[in-house]
């Protein structure tokens, strides 16, 4: 039975970096929507330019181009404000964790993953983790298909053996899911 422990001392820079990665993964879908709506808006601008006549200066393509353009502006604004608020909250949490010296311990076994720090202890069966993904140099273990409640492990040279052990066990227990 495979069982091993990974101890992690709290590092504010690492905490911020990992949570920024979570943000990027969370908003990938939204970024694709903004890109697709932008392309659609441009297509309708081109169609409206080609179909405008002196008798009919405004047609449905002009209205659709305007609607998709406004939708792109709206979604981009929401994304910017949400990102600013998220980063502010994460920074405040990082300050709190730094003051408490929030070191943590992960215990991996064939049955479950255990996480503990000064405030909480958590034990999750592998069945609660729905899948895993690799994004850049990060291994992401999704809890109930949520990036917010996920575990993220960075592949760093100092801890490559721990990363490889976690990845090996994860590959046996979970299905891979791309986050692109």
N, C-alpha and C positions, 0 to 999 in steps of 0.2 A: 504494500500500500504506500503510495507516494504521499509524503507529508513534509512540508518545509515551511519555514518562517522567513518573512522579509521585514526587517525593521527599517524604518525611515525617520530620520530626524527632520523636523520642520525647517523648510527653507522657503522664505517668502517669495523669492524670485521663481522658484519651481512651482509653487502654488499658483501664482499669477499666470505663469506660462501655460500650465495644464488647463486652467479655467478659460484662458483665451482660446486654446485648442478646442475645448468643449463648445465655446461660442461659435467658432468657425464651422464645426461639424453641424451644429444645430441650425445654422443659417444657410447651409449649402443649398437646401431646397428652395428657400426664399430667393437666393441669388439667381438660381435658374429661372424662377418665375419672373423676376425683374428683367432678366436678359430676354426671355421669350416675349414678354409684353413689349419691350423696347423694339424688338425686331418686328413684331406685329404692327406697332405704331408707325414705324418707318414704311412698312409695306402699304399701309393705308394712306400715308402721306403721298407716296408715289402713285397709288391708284387714284387718289383724289385729284392730283395734279394732272394726270392723264385724262381724266373723265370730266373735268370742269369745262363747261361751254358758256357762251355769252347768255344763252337763254336760261341756263341752270347753274349759277355760280356756286351754290351750296348743294352738295349731294350727300348721300349716306356715308360715303368714304371719308369725307371731311369730318363728319360727326364722330365716326368710329376712330379716326386718327386722333382727334381731340380727346375722346374718352380714354383710349389706351395711353396717350401721353400723360394725362392727369393721373391715371392709375399708377404709372411708373413713378411719377413724382411723389405720390402718396405713399407707396410701398417703400421707396428710398428714404423718405422722411421718417417713417415708422421704424425702419431698420436703424437709422442713425440715432434716434432718441433711445430706442431700446438698448442699443450697444453702449451708449453713454451711461445709462442707468445701471446696466449689468456690470460694467467695469467699475463704476463707483461702488456698488454693493460688494463686489469681489475684493476690492481694495480695502474696504472697511472690515470685511471678514478676515482678510490676511493680517491686518493690524491686530485684531483681537487674538487670532491664533498665535501670532508672534509674541504677544505679551504673555500668553499662557504656555509658551513653548510646547506646542501641540505636536509632539512626536506620535507616530502611529506604528502599529504592528499589523501585518497581514499574515494570516496562517492559511495555507493552501493544503487541501487534502482531496482525496477521491470523492468525498461526500459533500464538502462545502468550502466556502471561503469565509474566514473570520476576520473581522476588522475591529481594532480597538484603539482608542486614544484616551485622553484624560476625561472626556465628556461622555463618550458612548462606547458601547460594545455592540457589534452587529454580526450575526451569523446568517449567511445566505446559502441555501442549498443550490446546487448547480442548476436545478430546474427553474429557479427564479431568474437566472441569467439567460436571456433569450438567444443571444449570439455575440460574436466578437468581430472586430474589424481592426485593420491596421491603417492608420492615417499618418502619412509621413513617417516619422520614427516613433510613433505612439501606438501602443496596443490598447484598444478600447473594449471593455467588457460591458455590454449593455444589460441593464437591469430592467426587465419588462419593456423592452424596446425604447427606453428613454435615455437620451444622452445626458440629461440633467442628473439622473441617479446612477450614472455609470462610474466604473473604475477605469482610471487611465494610468498606464505605466509607460514611462519614457525609456527608450533604448539609449542608455548612456554607457560609455566604455567602462566606467568604474563598477557598474552593476550588471554587466552583460550576462553573467551566469544566472543571476536571479531572473532577469528578463527572459532568458532562454527557457528556464524551468517553468515560468508562468506560461509562456507561449506554448510549450510542449503540452502541458496539462490542459490548457484551454483548447488546443486543437483536438484533443481527445474528447472533450466534454461538450463543446459548443460548435455550432455551425457558423461558418464565415459569412459575413454580410458586408458588401461594399458600401462605402459612404459617399461615393462620387456622385 
